[in-house]
């Protein structure tokens, strides 16, 4: 939202209750400071952060640290849902 404040403001203006953050906006490496700024912008606009779309989890064992980074991000953002996908789920 610091990068997309206009989008968040638009969502607020059309009376959305929440926004979803995509992997193009935040990653498992997003700093706590940047995440706190996202949260502040959302709070200022009366928005919740409903979900974070994570990057693809390709290997559950090796990507565990990536997942933990997203969990920490979600906690900072007060976001209850993480969404991921796996193209090899049924392989």
C-alpha positions as CSV (number, residue, x, y, z in Angstrom):
1,X,0.0,0.0,0.0
2,X,2.8,2.5,0.4
3,X,3.4,1.7,-3.3
4,X,-0.3,1.4,-3.9
5,X,-1.8,4.0,-1.7
6,X,-4.0,5.2,-4.5
7,X,-5.5,1.7,-4.9
8,X,-6.1,1.4,-1.2
9,X,-7.8,4.9,-1.2
10,X,-9.9,3.9,-4.2
11,X,-11.0,0.7,-2.3
12,X,-11.9,2.8,0.7
13,X,-13.8,5.3,-1.4
14,X,-16.0,2.7,-3.0
15,X,-16.7,1.3,0.5
16,X,-14.6,-1.9,0.4
17,X,-14.0,-3.2,3.9
18,X,-10.7,-4.9,3.1
19,X,-8.0,-5.4,0.5
20,X,-6.0,-8.4,-0.5
21,X,-2.2,-8.1,-0.9
22,X,-0.6,-10.0,-3.8
23,X,2.8,-11.5,-4.0
24,X,3.7,-8.5,-6.3
25,X,3.1,-6.2,-3.3
26,X,4.6,-8.1,-0.4
27,X,6.9,-11.1,0.0
28,X,8.2,-13.3,2.8
29,X,11.1,-10.8,2.9
30,X,9.0,-7.7,3.4
31,X,10.5,-5.9,6.4
32,X,8.5,-5.4,9.6
33,X,8.8,-1.7,9.1
34,X,7.3,-1.8,5.6
35,X,4.5,-4.2,6.8
36,X,3.8,-1.8,9.7
37,X,3.5,1.0,7.1
38,X,1.0,-1.1,5.1
39,X,-1.0,-1.6,8.3
40,X,-0.9,2.1,9.1
41,X,-2.2,3.1,5.7
42,X,-5.0,0.5,5.9
43,X,-5.9,1.7,9.4
44,X,-6.0,5.3,8.2
45,X,-8.4,4.3,5.4
46,X,-10.5,2.1,7.6
47,X,-9.5,-1.0,5.7
48,X,-8.7,-4.5,6.9
49,X,-6.1,-6.7,5.1
50,X,-8.2,-9.8,4.4
51,X,-5.6,-12.0,2.7
52,X,-2.0,-12.3,1.5
53,X,-1.5,-14.1,-1.8
54,X,1.8,-15.9,-1.3
55,X,4.3,-17.1,-3.9
56,X,4.0,-20.6,-5.0
57,X,5.1,-23.2,-2.5
58,X,7.1,-25.7,-4.6
59,X,8.5,-27.9,-2.0
60,X,7.0,-28.1,1.4
61,X,10.3,-28.9,3.2
62,X,12.6,-26.4,1.5
63,X,10.0,-23.6,1.4
64,X,9.2,-23.8,5.2
65,X,11.2,-20.7,5.9
66,X,9.3,-18.8,3.1
67,X,6.1,-19.9,4.7
68,X,7.3,-18.8,8.2
69,X,8.2,-15.4,6.7
70,X,4.6,-15.0,5.4
71,X,3.2,-16.0,8.8
72,X,5.3,-13.3,10.5
73,X,4.1,-10.8,7.8
74,X,0.5,-11.8,8.4
75,X,0.9,-11.3,12.1
76,X,2.3,-7.8,11.6
77,X,-0.5,-6.9,9.2
78,X,-3.2,-8.5,11.5
79,X,-4.2,-10.6,8.5
80,X,-5.8,-14.0,9.2
81,X,-5.6,-15.6,5.8
82,X,-2.7,-16.7,3.5
83,X,-3.4,-18.1,0.1
84,X,-0.9,-20.1,-1.9
85,X,-1.0,-22.5,-4.8
86,X,1.0,-25.4,-6.0
87,X,1.1,-26.4,-9.7
88,X,2.5,-29.8,-8.8
89,X,-0.1,-30.7,-6.2
90,X,-1.3,-33.8,-8.0
91,X,2.0,-34.9,-9.6
